[in-house]
Amino acid sequence: MPMFEYRCESCGETFEQLMRSSDRDEDLNCPSCGAKHPKKLLSSFSATMNGIGSGFEAAPSCATGNCPTGRCGLV
């Protein structure tokens, strides 16, 4: 189930919501003020590849505690 990011045009609150493909944005209310029809934002996403059979080995993700940049605070 994909997660989408929204911003309420009434109070400015930004929030995330898991949405099924059968769910409609029109039925969504702001969790902060209850206003209807928050605006869907464009969000970036993250993906990792394990490289099995591809000859490509992706860097470990921060979730493993092995952040290659050292900026996640988990190393």
All heavy atoms as TSV, in Angstrom:
chain	resi	resn	atom	element	x	y	z
A	1	MET	N	N	0.859	-1.169	0.000
A	1	MET	CA	C	0.000	0.000	0.000
A	1	MET	C	C	0.908	1.236	0.000
A	1	MET	O	O	1.751	1.383	0.871
A	1	MET	CB	C	-0.893	-0.027	1.242
A	1	MET	CG	C	-1.963	0.969	1.213
A	1	MET	SD	S	-3.296	0.855	2.454
A	1	MET	CE	C	-2.819	-0.328	3.631
A	2	PRO	N	N	0.753	2.122	-0.979
A	2	PRO	CA	C	1.622	3.294	-1.070
A	2	PRO	C	C	1.282	4.365	-0.034
A	2	PRO	O	O	0.144	4.496	0.401
A	2	PRO	CB	C	1.380	3.815	-2.478
A	2	PRO	CG	C	0.060	3.294	-2.861
A	2	PRO	CD	C	-0.147	2.012	-2.103
A	3	MET	N	N	2.302	5.115	0.346
A	3	MET	CA	C	2.126	6.228	1.274
A	3	MET	C	C	2.253	7.526	0.483
A	3	MET	O	O	3.152	7.672	-0.328
A	3	MET	CB	C	3.179	6.202	2.379
A	3	MET	CG	C	2.985	7.315	3.383
A	3	MET	SD	S	4.107	7.249	4.774
A	3	MET	CE	C	3.609	5.748	5.561
A	4	PHE	N	N	1.317	8.429	0.711
A	4	PHE	CA	C	1.322	9.718	0.041
A	4	PHE	C	C	1.467	10.828	1.071
A	4	PHE	O	O	1.065	10.689	2.214
A	4	PHE	CB	C	0.020	9.914	-0.745
A	4	PHE	CG	C	-0.127	8.956	-1.890
A	4	PHE	CD1	C	-0.869	7.799	-1.746
A	4	PHE	CD2	C	0.488	9.209	-3.097
A	4	PHE	CE1	C	-1.005	6.908	-2.791
A	4	PHE	CE2	C	0.357	8.327	-4.155
A	4	PHE	CZ	C	-0.390	7.168	-4.001
A	5	GLU	N	N	2.029	11.945	0.626
A	5	GLU	CA	C	2.207	13.109	1.485
A	5	GLU	C	C	1.214	14.186	1.057
A	5	GLU	O	O	1.013	14.417	-0.137
A	5	GLU	CB	C	3.639	13.629	1.367
A	5	GLU	CG	C	3.997	14.668	2.388
A	5	GLU	CD	C	5.466	15.027	2.352
A	5	GLU	OE1	O	6.158	14.679	1.387
A	5	GLU	OE2	O	5.917	15.677	3.296
A	6	TYR	N	N	0.576	14.809	2.038
A	6	TYR	CA	C	-0.441	15.830	1.789
A	6	TYR	C	C	-0.149	17.082	2.606
A	6	TYR	O	O	0.509	17.016	3.636
A	6	TYR	CB	C	-1.832	15.319	2.201
A	6	TYR	CG	C	-2.336	14.180	1.371
A	6	TYR	CD1	C	-2.039	12.869	1.695
A	6	TYR	CD2	C	-3.126	14.415	0.248
A	6	TYR	CE1	C	-2.507	11.812	0.932
A	6	TYR	CE2	C	-3.601	13.366	-0.522
A	6	TYR	CZ	C	-3.289	12.074	-0.179
A	6	TYR	OH	O	-3.754	11.038	-0.938
A	7	ARG	N	N	-0.693	18.222	2.146
A	7	ARG	CA	C	-0.648	19.464	2.923
A	7	ARG	C	C	-2.044	20.050	2.951
A	7	ARG	O	O	-2.705	20.176	1.927
A	7	ARG	CB	C	0.310	20.490	2.338
A	7	ARG	CG	C	0.324	21.774	3.201
A	7	ARG	CD	C	1.263	22.841	2.726
A	7	ARG	NE	N	1.802	22.348	1.541
A	7	ARG	CZ	C	2.991	22.554	0.963
A	7	ARG	NH1	N	3.760	23.277	1.359
A	7	ARG	NH2	N	3.429	22.052	-0.089
A	8	CYS	N	N	-2.471	20.419	4.139
A	8	CYS	CA	C	-3.782	21.040	4.318
A	8	CYS	C	C	-3.689	22.498	3.877
A	8	CYS	O	O	-2.814	23.232	4.330
A	8	CYS	CB	C	-4.204	20.958	5.784
A	8	CYS	SG	S	-5.774	21.790	6.117
A	9	GLU	N	N	-4.586	22.897	3.011
A	9	GLU	CA	C	-4.572	24.281	2.536
A	9	GLU	C	C	-5.213	25.233	3.544
A	9	GLU	O	O	-5.064	26.435	3.429
A	9	GLU	CB	C	-5.243	24.362	1.177
A	9	GLU	CG	C	-4.506	23.492	0.171
A	9	GLU	CD	C	-4.637	23.956	-1.243
A	9	GLU	OE1	O	-5.615	24.648	-1.567
A	9	GLU	OE2	O	-3.736	23.621	-2.022
A	10	SER	N	N	-5.878	24.680	4.570
A	10	SER	CA	C	-6.492	25.527	5.588
A	10	SER	C	C	-5.508	25.896	6.695
A	10	SER	O	O	-5.364	27.054	7.051
A	10	SER	CB	C	-7.698	24.831	6.218
A	10	SER	OG	O	-8.710	24.673	5.271
A	11	CYS	N	N	-4.818	24.863	7.253
A	11	CYS	CA	C	-3.932	25.125	8.397
A	11	CYS	C	C	-2.441	24.967	8.071
A	11	CYS	O	O	-1.602	25.292	8.886
A	11	CYS	CB	C	-4.303	24.217	9.577
A	11	CYS	SG	S	-3.903	22.473	9.349
A	12	GLY	N	N	-2.110	24.436	6.875
A	12	GLY	CA	C	-0.710	24.291	6.483
A	12	GLY	C	C	-0.039	23.027	6.995
A	12	GLY	O	O	1.134	22.799	6.729
A	13	GLU	N	N	-0.767	22.186	7.721
A	13	GLU	CA	C	-0.214	20.936	8.261
A	13	GLU	C	C	0.189	20.008	7.114
A	13	GLU	O	O	-0.545	19.834	6.147
A	13	GLU	CB	C	-1.257	20.248	9.143
A	13	GLU	CG	C	-0.817	18.943	9.725
A	13	GLU	CD	C	0.140	19.102	10.889
A	13	GLU	OE1	O	0.239	20.209	11.452
A	13	GLU	OE2	O	0.775	18.103	11.244
A	14	THR	N	N	1.382	19.401	7.217
A	14	THR	CA	C	1.838	18.398	6.268
A	14	THR	C	C	1.768	17.051	6.962
A	14	THR	O	O	2.203	16.915	8.102
A	14	THR	CB	C	3.284	18.693	5.817
A	14	THR	OG1	O	3.316	19.986	5.206
A	14	THR	CG2	C	3.768	17.661	4.822
A	15	PHE	N	N	1.190	16.051	6.281
A	15	PHE	CA	C	1.043	14.730	6.884
A	15	PHE	C	C	1.129	13.649	5.815
A	15	PHE	O	O	1.006	13.929	4.624
A	15	PHE	CB	C	-0.280	14.625	7.650
A	15	PHE	CG	C	-1.511	14.813	6.819
A	15	PHE	CD1	C	-2.207	13.726	6.305
A	15	PHE	CD2	C	-1.992	16.086	6.546
A	15	PHE	CE1	C	-3.344	13.902	5.540
A	15	PHE	CE2	C	-3.134	16.275	5.788
A	15	PHE	CZ	C	-3.814	15.180	5.279
A	16	GLU	N	N	1.386	12.431	6.255
A	16	GLU	CA	C	1.471	11.286	5.368
A	16	GLU	C	C	0.274	10.382	5.603
A	16	GLU	O	O	-0.245	10.306	6.721
A	16	GLU	CB	C	2.752	10.501	5.622
A	16	GLU	CG	C	3.992	11.284	5.286
A	16	GLU	CD	C	5.267	10.534	5.627
A	16	GLU	OE1	O	5.216	9.610	6.467
A	16	GLU	OE2	O	6.301	10.871	5.050
A	17	GLN	N	N	-0.157	9.686	4.554
A	17	GLN	CA	C	-1.318	8.813	4.657
A	17	GLN	C	C	-1.115	7.593	3.767
A	17	GLN	O	O	-0.752	7.732	2.602
A	17	GLN	CB	C	-2.571	9.574	4.215
A	17	GLN	CG	C	-3.843	8.789	4.292
A	17	GLN	CD	C	-4.270	8.528	5.726
A	17	GLN	OE1	O	-4.118	9.384	6.587
A	17	GLN	NE2	N	-4.793	7.349	5.979
A	18	LEU	N	N	-1.322	6.400	4.328
A	18	LEU	CA	C	-1.334	5.187	3.524
A	18	LEU	C	C	-2.657	5.150	2.774
A	18	LEU	O	O	-3.719	5.340	3.360
A	18	LEU	CB	C	-1.223	3.952	4.410
A	18	LEU	CG	C	0.142	3.692	5.029
A	18	LEU	CD1	C	0.052	2.533	6.018
A	18	LEU	CD2	C	1.172	3.387	3.970
A	19	MET	N	N	-2.596	4.918	1.478
A	19	MET	CA	C	-3.808	4.934	0.662
A	19	MET	C	C	-3.867	3.693	-0.219
A	19	MET	O	O	-2.915	3.387	-0.924
A	19	MET	CB	C	-3.829	6.173	-0.245
A	19	MET	CG	C	-3.819	7.497	0.483
A	19	MET	SD	S	-5.349	7.885	1.302
A	19	MET	CE	C	-6.362	8.351	-0.081
A	20	ARG	N	N	-4.990	2.991	-0.172
A	20	ARG	CA	C	-5.235	1.896	-1.108
A	20	ARG	C	C	-5.597	2.488	-2.465
A	20	ARG	O	O	-6.040	3.631	-2.546
A	20	ARG	CB	C	-6.398	1.031	-0.626
A	20	ARG	CG	C	-6.115	0.295	0.626
A	20	ARG	CD	C	-7.310	-0.608	0.953
A	20	ARG	NE	N	-7.152	-1.174	2.262
A	20	ARG	CZ	C	-7.765	-0.767	3.349
A	20	ARG	NH1	N	-8.623	0.227	3.291
A	20	ARG	NH2	N	-7.546	-1.338	4.501
A	21	SER	N	N	-5.454	1.697	-3.513
A	21	SER	CA	C	-5.819	2.198	-4.840
A	21	SER	C	C	-7.307	2.492	-4.931
A	21	SER	O	O	-7.737	3.302	-5.746
A	21	SER	CB	C	-5.397	1.201	-5.920
A	21	SER	OG	O	-5.994	-0.058	-5.677
A	22	SER	N	N	-8.110	1.843	-4.080
A	22	SER	CA	C	-9.555	2.092	-4.096
A	22	SER	C	C	-9.951	3.330	-3.278
A	22	SER	O	O	-11.074	3.808	-3.389
A	22	SER	CB	C	-10.297	0.867	-3.548
A	22	SER	OG	O	-9.897	0.609	-2.208
A	23	ASP	N	N	-9.021	3.855	-2.438
A	23	ASP	CA	C	-9.311	5.063	-1.653
A	23	ASP	C	C	-9.280	6.291	-2.559
A	23	ASP	O	O	-8.551	6.333	-3.540
A	23	ASP	CB	C	-8.290	5.249	-0.529
A	23	ASP	CG	C	-8.397	4.190	0.547
A	23	ASP	OD1	O	-9.447	3.532	0.634
A	23	ASP	OD2	O	-7.413	4.018	1.284
A	24	ARG	N	N	-10.054	7.293	-2.198
A	24	ARG	CA	C	-10.087	8.529	-2.976
A	24	ARG	C	C	-9.573	9.686	-2.135
A	24	ARG	O	O	-9.902	9.804	-0.959
A	24	ARG	CB	C	-11.510	8.826	-3.431
A	24	ARG	CG	C	-12.077	7.747	-4.323
A	24	ARG	CD	C	-13.498	7.980	-4.725
A	24	ARG	NE	N	-14.155	9.049	-3.978
A	24	ARG	CZ	C	-15.261	9.630	-4.350
A	24	ARG	NH1	N	-15.854	9.265	-5.438
A	24	ARG	NH2	N	-15.802	10.585	-3.613
A	25	ASP	N	N	-8.784	10.560	-2.757
A	25	ASP	CA	C	-8.257	11.742	-2.067
A	25	ASP	C	C	-9.384	12.632	-1.549
A	25	ASP	O	O	-9.243	13.288	-0.529
A	25	ASP	CB	C	-7.368	12.562	-2.994
A	25	ASP	CG	C	-6.078	11.851	-3.370
A	25	ASP	OD1	O	-5.647	10.957	-2.626
A	25	ASP	OD2	O	-5.510	12.195	-4.416
A	26	GLU	N	N	-10.507	12.642	-2.244
A	26	GLU	CA	C	-11.625	13.513	-1.872
A	26	GLU	C	C	-12.211	13.149	-0.511
A	26	GLU	O	O	-12.857	13.960	0.135
A	26	GLU	CB	C	-12.746	13.453	-2.921
A	26	GLU	CG	C	-12.354	13.999	-4.267
A	26	GLU	CD	C	-11.616	12.982	-5.133
A	26	GLU	OE1	O	-11.874	11.766	-4.993
A	26	GLU	OE2	O	-10.778	13.405	-5.929
A	27	ASP	N	N	-11.996	11.892	-0.076
A	27	ASP	CA	C	-12.548	11.434	1.199
A	27	ASP	C	C	-11.607	11.698	2.375
A	27	ASP	O	O	-11.932	11.385	3.509
A	27	ASP	CB	C	-12.846	9.933	1.136
A	27	ASP	CG	C	-13.879	9.603	0.073
A	27	ASP	OD1	O	-14.707	10.481	-0.250
A	27	ASP	OD2	O	-13.848	8.472	-0.431
A	28	LEU	N	N	-10.448	12.276	2.115
A	28	LEU	CA	C	-9.428	12.479	3.135
A	28	LEU	C	C	-9.613	13.817	3.849
A	28	LEU	O	O	-9.900	14.834	3.219
A	28	LEU	CB	C	-8.042	12.426	2.476
A	28	LEU	CG	C	-6.824	12.389	3.364
A	28	LEU	CD1	C	-6.847	11.148	4.257
A	28	LEU	CD2	C	-5.570	12.374	2.511
A	29	ASN	N	N	-9.453	13.805	5.172
A	29	ASN	CA	C	-9.526	15.027	5.980
A	29	ASN	C	C	-8.186	15.277	6.646
A	29	ASN	O	O	-7.460	14.337	6.971
A	29	ASN	CB	C	-10.593	14.907	7.064
A	29	ASN	CG	C	-11.984	14.816	6.505
A	29	ASN	OD1	O	-12.229	15.117	5.341
A	29	ASN	ND2	N	-12.909	14.386	7.327
A	30	CYS	N	N	-7.867	16.525	6.922
A	30	CYS	CA	C	-6.656	16.894	7.641
A	30	CYS	C	C	-6.747	16.364	9.078
A	30	CYS	O	O	-7.746	16.611	9.759
A	30	CYS	CB	C	-6.504	18.410	7.650
A	30	CYS	SG	S	-5.158	19.014	8.707
A	31	PRO	N	N	-5.725	15.641	9.555
A	31	PRO	CA	C	-5.771	15.137	10.927
A	31	PRO	C	C	-5.647	16.237	11.980
A	31	PRO	O	O	-6.018	16.046	13.126
A	31	PRO	CB	C	-4.585	14.173	10.992
A	31	PRO	CG	C	-3.659	14.619	9.926
A	31	PRO	CD	C	-4.514	15.223	8.856
A	32	SER	N	N	-5.159	17.407	11.586
A	32	SER	CA	C	-4.962	18.502	12.534
A	32	SER	C	C	-6.229	19.342	12.721
A	32	SER	O	O	-6.671	19.567	13.838
A	32	SER	CB	C	-3.811	19.390	12.061
A	32	SER	OG	O	-3.565	20.418	12.981
A	33	CYS	N	N	-6.816	19.789	11.599
A	33	CYS	CA	C	-7.969	20.694	11.714
A	33	CYS	C	C	-9.255	20.098	11.168
A	33	CYS	O	O	-10.323	20.688	11.339
A	33	CYS	CB	C	-7.669	22.024	11.023
A	33	CYS	SG	S	-7.653	21.928	9.216
A	34	GLY	N	N	-9.182	18.962	10.479
A	34	GLY	CA	C	-10.371	18.311	9.954
A	34	GLY	C	C	-10.849	18.825	8.606
A	34	GLY	O	O	-11.862	18.357	8.095
A	35	ALA	N	N	-10.126	19.780	8.022
A	35	ALA	CA	C	-10.537	20.326	6.725
A	35	ALA	C	C	-10.490	19.243	5.654
A	35	ALA	O	O	-9.683	18.328	5.712
A	35	ALA	CB	C	-9.637	21.493	6.336
A	36	LYS	N	N	-11.363	19.377	4.667
A	36	LYS	CA	C	-11.426	18.398	3.579
A	36	LYS	C	C	-10.524	18.814	2.425
A	36	LYS	O	O	-10.147	19.972	2.313
A	36	LYS	CB	C	-12.858	18.264	3.075
A	36	LYS	CG	C	-13.780	17.670	4.108
A	36	LYS	CD	C	-15.169	17.498	3.532
A	36	LYS	CE	C	-16.081	16.950	4.586
A	36	LYS	NZ	N	-16.384	15.552	4.409
A	37	HIS	N	N	-10.222	17.837	1.592
A	37	HIS	CA	C	-9.491	18.034	0.346
A	37	HIS	C	C	-8.072	18.589	0.519
A	37	HIS	O	O	-7.730	19.628	-0.047
A	37	HIS	CB	C	-10.262	18.943	-0.619
A	37	HIS	CG	C	-11.689	18.552	-0.796
A	37	HIS	ND1	N	-12.067	17.353	-1.355
A	37	HIS	CD2	C	-12.834	19.185	-0.456
A	37	HIS	CE1	C	-13.377	17.288	-1.366
A	37	HIS	NE2	N	-13.877	18.374	-0.813
A	38	PRO	N	N	-7.207	17.922	1.297
A	38	PRO	CA	C	-5.816	18.370	1.362
A	38	PRO	C	C	-5.153	18.184	-0.004
A	38	PRO	O	O	-5.618	17.395	-0.832
A	38	PRO	CB	C	-5.188	17.449	2.410
A	38	PRO	CG	C	-6.041	16.237	2.407
A	38	PRO	CD	C	-7.423	16.704	2.073
A	39	LYS	N	N	-4.088	18.912	-0.246
A	39	LYS	CA	C	-3.389	18.866	-1.519
A	39	LYS	C	C	-2.323	17.772	-1.480
A	39	LYS	O	O	-1.506	17.728	-0.556
A	39	LYS	CB	C	-2.742	20.221	-1.794
A	39	LYS	CG	C	-2.010	20.289	-3.105
A	39	LYS	CD	C	-1.425	21.664	-3.324
A	39	LYS	CE	C	-0.697	21.711	-4.651
A	39	LYS	NZ	N	-0.082	23.011	-4.874
A	40	LYS	N	N	-2.310	16.889	-2.482
A	40	LYS	CA	C	-1.294	15.838	-2.563
A	40	LYS	C	C	0.019	16.473	-3.017
A	40	LYS	O	O	0.050	17.246	-3.976
A	40	LYS	CB	C	-1.713	14.758	-3.549
A	40	LYS	CG	C	-0.765	13.561	-3.549
A	40	LYS	CD	C	-1.143	12.521	-4.585
A	40	LYS	CE	C	-2.340	11.743	-4.142
A	40	LYS	NZ	N	-2.647	10.636	-5.078
A	41	LEU	N	N	1.096	16.174	-2.314
A	41	LEU	CA	C	2.410	16.709	-2.641
A	41	LEU	C	C	3.218	15.694	-3.432
A	41	LEU	O	O	3.001	14.487	-3.312
A	41	LEU	CB	C	3.162	17.052	-1.353
A	41	LEU	CG	C	2.471	18.046	-0.416
A	41	LEU	CD1	C	3.278	18.197	0.859
A	41	LEU	CD2	C	2.291	19.382	-1.102
A	42	LEU	N	N	4.154	16.170	-4.200
A	42	LEU	CA	C	5.096	15.287	-4.878
A	42	LEU	C	C	6.204	14.959	-3.896
A	42	LEU	O	O	6.836	15.857	-3.350
A	42	LEU	CB	C	5.677	15.965	-6.118
A	42	LEU	CG	C	4.698	16.231	-7.249
A	42	LEU	CD1	C	5.387	17.001	-8.366
A	42	LEU	CD2	C	4.115	14.937	-7.780
A	43	SER	N	N	6.422	13.691	-3.681
A	43	SER	CA	C	7.433	13.258	-2.718
A	43	SER	C	C	8.492	12.445	-3.416
A	43	SER	O	O	8.240	11.776	-4.412
A	43	SER	CB	C	6.793	12.390	-1.626
A	43	SER	OG	O	5.793	13.103	-0.963
A	44	SER	N	N	9.687	12.478	-2.860
A	44	SER	CA	C	10.742	11.604	-3.362
A	44	SER	C	C	10.578	10.246	-2.699
A	44	SER	O	O	9.866	10.098	-1.716
A	44	SER	CB	C	12.109	12.188	-3.046
A	44	SER	OG	O	12.280	12.274	-1.657
A	45	PHE	N	N	11.214	9.247	-3.244
A	45	PHE	CA	C	11.140	7.929	-2.648
A	45	PHE	C	C	12.528	7.328	-2.597
A	45	PHE	O	O	13.454	7.816	-3.225
A	45	PHE	CB	C	10.178	7.018	-3.426
A	45	PHE	CG	C	10.647	6.699	-4.814
A	45	PHE	CD1	C	11.381	5.556	-5.064
A	45	PHE	CD2	C	10.358	7.549	-5.869
A	45	PHE	CE1	C	11.818	5.263	-6.339
A	45	PHE	CE2	C	10.797	7.259	-7.143
A	45	PHE	CZ	C	11.525	6.121	-7.382
A	46	SER	N	N	12.640	6.276	-1.848
A	46	SER	CA	C	13.916	5.605	-1.686
A	46	SER	C	C	13.746	4.137	-2.023
A	46	SER	O	O	12.751	3.524	-1.662
A	46	SER	CB	C	14.394	5.759	-0.245
A	46	SER	OG	O	15.569	5.025	-0.049
A	47	ALA	N	N	14.720	3.597	-2.721
A	47	ALA	CA	C	14.701	2.172	-3.048
A	47	ALA	C	C	16.120	1.644	-2.951
A	47	ALA	O	O	17.082	2.366	-3.203
A	47	ALA	CB	C	14.147	1.963	-4.452
A	48	THR	N	N	16.239	0.407	-2.562
A	48	THR	CA	C	17.555	-0.229	-2.519
A	48	THR	C	C	17.524	-1.459	-3.405
A	48	THR	O	O	16.480	-2.073	-3.614
A	48	THR	CB	C	17.945	-0.646	-1.089
A	48	THR	OG1	O	16.952	-1.532	-0.588
A	48	THR	CG2	C	18.060	0.560	-0.184
A	49	MET	N	N	18.661	-1.804	-3.924
A	49	MET	CA	C	18.790	-2.992	-4.766
A	49	MET	C	C	19.802	-3.916	-4.121
A	49	MET	O	O	20.819	-3.469	-3.610
A	49	MET	CB	C	19.269	-2.597	-6.159
A	49	MET	CG	C	18.313	-1.702	-6.904
A	49	MET	SD	S	18.973	-1.106	-8.462
A	49	MET	CE	C	19.417	-2.611	-9.277
A	50	ASN	N	N	19.535	-5.208	-4.162
A	50	ASN	CA	C	20.507	-6.125	-3.591
A	50	ASN	C	C	21.493	-6.601	-4.644
A	50	ASN	O	O	22.500	-7.201	-4.324
A	50	ASN	CB	C	19.835	-7.299	-2.888
A	50	ASN	CG	C	19.050	-8.175	-3.826
A	50	ASN	OD1	O	19.080	-7.996	-5.038
A	50	ASN	ND2	N	18.330	-9.131	-3.258
A	51	GLY	N	N	21.210	-6.359	-5.916
A	51	GLY	CA	C	22.166	-6.644	-6.969
A	51	GLY	C	C	22.339	-8.109	-7.305
A	51	GLY	O	O	23.248	-8.448	-8.038
A	52	ILE	N	N	21.509	-8.977	-6.794
A	52	ILE	CA	C	21.659	-10.408	-7.073
A	52	ILE	C	C	21.504	-10.646	-8.566
A	52	ILE	O	O	20.495	-10.309	-9.162
A	52	ILE	CB	C	20.635	-11.243	-6.276
A	52	ILE	CG1	C	20.901	-11.091	-4.785
A	52	ILE	CG2	C	20.678	-12.707	-6.700
A	52	ILE	CD1	C	19.881	-11.766	-3.901
A	53	GLY	N	N	22.531	-11.212	-9.168
A	53	GLY	CA	C	22.503	-11.556	-10.577
A	53	GLY	C	C	22.695	-10.383	-11.514
A	53	GLY	O	O	22.768	-10.570	-12.713
A	54	SER	N	N	22.792	-9.175	-11.008
A	54	SER	CA	C	22.914	-8.027	-11.897
A	54	SER	C	C	24.339	-7.509	-11.999
A	54	SER	O	O	24.635	-6.686	-12.841
A	54	SER	CB	C	22.008	-6.891	-11.406
A	54	SER	OG	O	22.500	-6.373	-10.184
A	55	GLY	N	N	25.211	-7.976	-11.113
A	55	GLY	CA	C	26.573	-7.467	-11.114
A	55	GLY	C	C	26.675	-6.106	-10.457
A	55	GLY	O	O	27.714	-5.477	-10.472
A	56	PHE	N	N	25.598	-5.617	-9.887
A	56	PHE	CA	C	25.574	-4.307	-9.229
A	56	PHE	C	C	25.274	-4.497	-7.763
A	56	PHE	O	O	24.322	-5.159	-7.399
A	56	PHE	CB	C	24.498	-3.422	-9.867
A	56	PHE	CG	C	24.339	-2.094	-9.182
A	56	PHE	CD1	C	25.247	-1.079	-9.390
A	56	PHE	CD2	C	23.284	-1.865	-8.310
A	56	PHE	CE1	C	25.102	0.138	-8.748
A	56	PHE	CE2	C	23.136	-0.654	-7.672
A	56	PHE	CZ	C	24.044	0.343	-7.886
A	57	GLU	N	N	26.073	-3.923	-6.921
A	57	GLU	CA	C	25.876	-4.020	-5.471
A	57	GLU	C	C	25.575	-2.620	-4.949
A	57	GLU	O	O	26.422	-1.738	-4.968
A	57	GLU	CB	C	27.133	-4.568	-4.817
A	57	GLU	CG	C	26.948	-5.006	-3.395
A	57	GLU	CD	C	26.330	-6.395	-3.293
A	57	GLU	OE1	O	26.445	-7.182	-4.223
A	57	GLU	OE2	O	25.724	-6.672	-2.250
A	58	ALA	N	N	24.364	-2.387	-4.507
A	58	ALA	CA	C	23.968	-1.080	-3.978
A	58	ALA	C	C	24.566	-0.886	-2.591
A	58	ALA	O	O	24.812	-1.834	-1.860
A	58	ALA	CB	C	22.449	-0.964	-3.911
A	59	ALA	N	N	24.781	0.359	-2.235
A	59	ALA	CA	C	25.292	0.681	-0.906
A	59	ALA	C	C	24.251	0.317	0.137
A	59	ALA	O	O	23.059	0.409	-0.116
A	59	ALA	CB	C	25.616	2.170	-0.827
A	60	PRO	N	N	24.668	-0.104	1.321
A	60	PRO	CA	C	23.702	-0.449	2.367
A	60	PRO	C	C	22.868	0.764	2.762
A	60	PRO	O	O	23.321	1.893	2.698
A	60	PRO	CB	C	24.564	-0.914	3.533
A	60	PRO	CG	C	25.966	-0.729	3.139
A	60	PRO	CD	C	26.036	-0.270	1.738
A	61	SER	N	N	21.652	0.511	3.162
A	61	SER	CA	C	20.763	1.603	3.547
A	61	SER	C	C	20.968	1.967	5.017
A	61	SER	O	O	21.527	1.199	5.785
A	61	SER	CB	C	19.307	1.203	3.313
A	61	SER	OG	O	18.950	0.187	4.220
A	62	CYS	N	N	20.467	3.111	5.417
A	62	CYS	CA	C	20.585	3.568	6.796
A	62	CYS	C	C	19.849	2.647	7.764
A	62	CYS	O	O	20.183	2.588	8.922
A	62	CYS	CB	C	20.052	4.991	6.928
A	62	CYS	SG	S	21.099	6.212	6.136
A	63	ALA	N	N	18.828	1.948	7.285
A	63	ALA	CA	C	18.049	1.082	8.161
A	63	ALA	C	C	18.910	-0.032	8.768
A	63	ALA	O	O	18.604	-0.561	9.823
A	63	ALA	CB	C	16.878	0.480	7.404
A	64	THR	N	N	20.005	-0.357	8.116
A	64	THR	CA	C	20.881	-1.407	8.634
A	64	THR	C	C	21.896	-0.851	9.626
A	64	THR	O	O	22.609	-1.605	10.265
A	64	THR	CB	C	21.655	-2.097	7.499
A	64	THR	OG1	O	22.528	-1.148	6.892
A	64	THR	CG2	C	20.717	-2.702	6.477
A	65	GLY	N	N	21.982	0.479	9.714
A	65	GLY	CA	C	22.975	1.095	10.586
A	65	GLY	C	C	24.328	1.232	9.926
A	65	GLY	O	O	25.320	1.519	10.572
A	66	ASN	N	N	24.384	1.028	8.601
A	66	ASN	CA	C	25.640	1.111	7.860
A	66	ASN	C	C	25.577	2.201	6.810
A	66	ASN	O	O	25.943	1.998	5.666
A	66	ASN	CB	C	25.929	-0.231	7.180
A	66	ASN	CG	C	26.142	-1.337	8.173
A	66	ASN	OD1	O	26.805	-1.138	9.177
A	66	ASN	ND2	N	25.560	-2.480	7.910
A	67	CYS	N	N	25.115	3.358	7.181
A	67	CYS	CA	C	24.975	4.468	6.244
A	67	CYS	C	C	26.325	4.813	5.644
A	67	CYS	O	O	27.272	5.131	6.369
A	67	CYS	CB	C	24.380	5.670	6.945
A	67	CYS	SG	S	24.191	7.101	5.868
A	68	PRO	N	N	26.451	4.779	4.311
A	68	PRO	CA	C	27.744	5.068	3.681
A	68	PRO	C	C	28.169	6.531	3.843
A	68	PRO	O	O	29.340	6.843	3.742
A	68	PRO	CB	C	27.518	4.710	2.231
A	68	PRO	CG	C	26.058	4.728	2.017
A	68	PRO	CD	C	25.441	4.406	3.337
A	69	THR	N	N	27.229	7.423	4.111
A	69	THR	CA	C	27.587	8.833	4.248
A	69	THR	C	C	27.977	9.190	5.668
A	69	THR	O	O	28.602	10.208	5.903
A	69	THR	CB	C	26.413	9.741	3.825
A	69	THR	OG1	O	25.331	9.524	4.724
A	69	THR	CG2	C	25.989	9.467	2.402
A	70	GLY	N	N	27.568	8.357	6.626
A	70	GLY	CA	C	27.867	8.652	8.017
A	70	GLY	C	C	27.017	9.769	8.588
A	70	GLY	O	O	27.257	10.253	9.682
A	71	ARG	N	N	25.987	10.205	7.868
A	71	ARG	CA	C	25.171	11.336	8.312
A	71	ARG	C	C	23.882	10.911	8.992
A	71	ARG	O	O	23.120	11.742	9.437
A	71	ARG	CB	C	24.844	12.244	7.151
A	71	ARG	CG	C	26.071	12.945	6.617
A	71	ARG	CD	C	25.689	13.876	5.526
A	71	ARG	NE	N	25.356	13.059	4.358
A	71	ARG	CZ	C	25.273	13.516	3.137
A	71	ARG	NH1	N	25.461	14.782	2.889
A	71	ARG	NH2	N	24.970	12.735	2.128
A	72	CYS	N	N	23.580	9.630	9.046
A	72	CYS	CA	C	22.294	9.226	9.600
A	72	CYS	C	C	22.313	9.112	11.114
A	72	CYS	O	O	21.270	9.007	11.735
A	72	CYS	CB	C	21.842	7.900	8.987
A	72	CYS	SG	S	22.830	6.502	9.506
A	73	GLY	N	N	23.455	9.117	11.727
A	73	GLY	CA	C	23.536	9.044	13.177
A	73	GLY	C	C	23.461	7.629	13.718
A	73	GLY	O	O	23.496	7.421	14.909
A	74	LEU	N	N	23.333	6.641	12.823
A	74	LEU	CA	C	23.257	5.257	13.260
A	74	LEU	C	C	24.598	4.561	13.242
A	74	LEU	O	O	24.719	3.451	13.715
A	74	LEU	CB	C	22.271	4.474	12.366
A	74	LEU	CG	C	20.833	4.965	12.386
A	74	LEU	CD1	C	20.007	4.181	11.389
A	74	LEU	CD2	C	20.246	4.816	13.770
A	75	VAL	N	N	25.601	5.188	12.658
A	75	VAL	CA	C	26.904	4.535	12.568
A	75	VAL	C	C	27.779	4.917	13.718
A	75	VAL	O	O	27.684	5.946	14.272
A	75	VAL	CB	C	27.642	4.902	11.255
A	75	VAL	CG1	C	28.162	3.659	10.622
A	75	VAL	CG2	C	26.848	5.699	10.318
